[in-house]
């Protein structure tokens, strides 16, 4: 399984719509987390509205399928999605060697 660092850039004027959709978005992410497909996620603080999510999936296409089913994406609240395979090398979340 590979890790995919994903950046959401939200539509600038979508705050109210995101607030209304957030419960479904978080429920979906909780399901992915319970399945082991989502390692972590959270919004950026300050600056441009967006979020960082890290998925674990067999391929980038599989990660993109998970992203496509996110209520924020389905509702058109995400202006841009960037997905890059990412290698966890060190830190508290890194596997022990």
Secondary structure, DSSP 8 states (H G I E B T S, - for coil): -EEEEEEEEE-TT-HHHHHHHHHHHHHHHHHHHHHTSEEEEEE--SSS-EEEEEEEESSHHHHHHHHHTSHHHHTT-EEEEEEEEE---SSTTS---
